[in-house]
Amino acid sequence: MKTYKGIIRARIVSVRFASSGKIAKVNKFTGDSVKKWDLIASLDRKILQTGLDRQLADYEKVRADFEIFGQKYPDPQEAIDKYLKTEKQATLNASVKDVEMAKAVLDQVDLISPVDGIIMDDSNIEVGIFTTPAGSEIKIIDTSSFFFEIEITEKDIPYFTKPKKCKVILDSTKKEIETETSPVFSDGKKFYIRIRIPNTEGILLGLHGKANC
């Protein structure tokens, strides 16, 4: 059995707003816990709703124009009439897509957590701030993904060819965790082993400890 020092790590998930706008609501801040599908923040819907309403009005106008043409020329025979019908149909199709796009943008005003976790960084978002898809990155610690990471040498790689039973002991809590190793991976410079944490209760990102494997 060998002993290795290591640290608790986890996946960090980043989420951003899909469109630009003014922040109208903030429900979660740095340090807050979130459940999957929890609302983190929302953009102001007024301008986007106005855009959707305008597209719907344009659609109604285009649709009416299409229906009128259809009644006047139910079975166009002349080439020019056939071309006009094709144009009317294409305009109607484009109008439908414009409505769908405006609705999709409106549906994306809410920023939702994709995982159970803890807000690690809220980018200092506040109600009234204007944001863009490139800004206001919210970082979430995926608490279901906690693992204990140790660094090994090249000489240790054969030792971890197959999963090995391990006991992880955290320095701060002296908590002992019975678990096993995952395959060796490398970042191109160093070699690491990730040891899964089956029970994440009381586990915090950055806790140090040792693994007896």
N, C-alpha and C positions, 0 to 999 in steps of 0.2 A: 504494500500500500504506500502511495506517495501523497504528499501534502502540497497544495498549491494555493497561493493567495489570489484573491479575485474580488470582483465587485458586482453588485446587482445592476443590471441594465434592462432596458425595455425598448420596444418599438415606439418611436415618436411619430405620431400622425399629424400632418399639417392640413388644415382646411382654410379655404378662402371663399369670399363671395364670388359668384360667377359673373356678376355684372356690377357696373358702377352705380353709386347712389349715396344718399345721406342716411347714416345710421339712425334708425328710429327707436330701436329697443335693444338693450343688452341684458341678457339673463344670467350669463356665466362670466366669471372673472378668474384671473390667475389663482390657483389653489382650490377652486371649486371642483367638486366631483360631478361627473356627467354620466348618464346612461346612454346607450345607443338610441338614436333618434331624438334625444333631448334637443330643444331649441337653444342655441347659443346666443344668437343675435339676429336682428332683422333690419332690412333696409326700408325706407319710406316707400309705400306703395302708390302714393297719389299720382306721381308723374307717370309711373309705369302703367297704372290702371287707365290713365287718360290716353296713353299710347294704344292700349288694347281697345278701348272704346272707339278711338278714331279708326283703327283698322277694321273693326266690326262694322262701322258706318260705311266705310269704303266698300267693304264686301257686299253689304246690302245693295248699294248703288250698282256695283258691277253685276251682281246676281240679277237685279231687276232688268238691267240693260240686256243681259244674256237671254232672259225669258221673253222680253219684248221681241228681240231678233228672232227667237225660235217660233213665236206666234206669227210673225210676218213671213218668215221663210221656213215653214215646217219641213220641207224637203227640197233644199236648194239644188238646182240643176246647173245654173250658170257657174262658170269657173270662179268669177269674182265673188259670188255669193258663198261658194264653198270656202274660199280663202277668208272671207269675213267671219264665217262661222268658226273656222279654226282659230282666228285671232281672238274672237270673243271667248272661246273655250280656254285658250291659253291665258288670257287676262283673268278669267275667273279662277283658274287653277293657281295663278300667282297670288291672287288675293287671299285664297284659302291658306296658302303657305305663310303669307304675311301675318294672318290672324294666329296661326299656330305658333309662329316665332314670337309674337308679342305675348302670347299666353305663356310660353315656355320661360320667357324672361321674367314675367310676373311670378311664376311658380318658384323661381330661384332666389327670391328676396330673402328667404329664411336660410340661415346658416345652421345646419344640423350636425350633431356629433355622429360620426360613423361607428364609434366604438364606445365601450364602457371605459371610463378613465378619469384622469385628473387634468384640468387645464394647467399646462406648464407655462404658457406665455400667451397673454391675451392681446399683445401688441398695443396695449394702452387704448383700446377702443372706447369711445364714449358716444353717447347720444348727441347727435348734431354734427358729428364729423363726416366729411365726405370721403368715401373710399372708392377704390378701384380693384379690379381682379388682381392687380399686381401688389396691392397693399393689404394691410390688416390680416396678416397670416396668423392664424390661431394654432398653437401647438398643443397636442393632447398626448399625455402618456397613456398608452394602451396597457391598462393594468392587468389584462389577461395574458400579456406577453412577457412578463417578468422572467428573466433568466440570470443565472450566475455565470459570469464570464471569467475564465482564467487564461493566462498566456503560457504557452509551452514552447520548448525548443524543438528543433528538427529531430533531435535524438529521442524526444518523447512521442513522436508521431506513431511509431509502431505500437507503442503501449496502448494507444487509443484507437487502434484499427477497428475494434468492435466496441459496442456500448459497454461501459463499465459502471458498476454500482458505486455510488458516491454518497458521502455524508457531508452536506454543506453546513458550516457553523458560522453564524453571523456574529461579528465582534460586539456589536452594541446590545443585542438582545440575548446572545448565547443560544439562540434558537437553533435547533438541529433539524435539518431537512434531509430525509432519505429520498434519494433520487438517482438518476443515471445520466451519463454523458450523451451528447449528440456528436455527429461526425466532426472531424477537424476541419477548420476553414482558415483561409488566409486572406489578408488584405493586400498581399503582394510584398509585404515587408516582414510581418510577424505572423505567428501561428496561434490560433485560439481554439478553445473548446467552450461551447455553450452548454450549460447544465440546466435542464428545465426545472422550473419551480412548480410542483403540482398544486400546492396550496399557497395562494398569494396573500392571504390575510395577514396584515401587519407588515407586509413587505414594502419597502420604500426604495425608490430609485437612488443609487449611489451608496447603498450600505456596503461596507467592506466585510470580508470574512475569509474563510479558508475552506478548501474542499479536500477531503480525504478520499482518494480514489484508489 
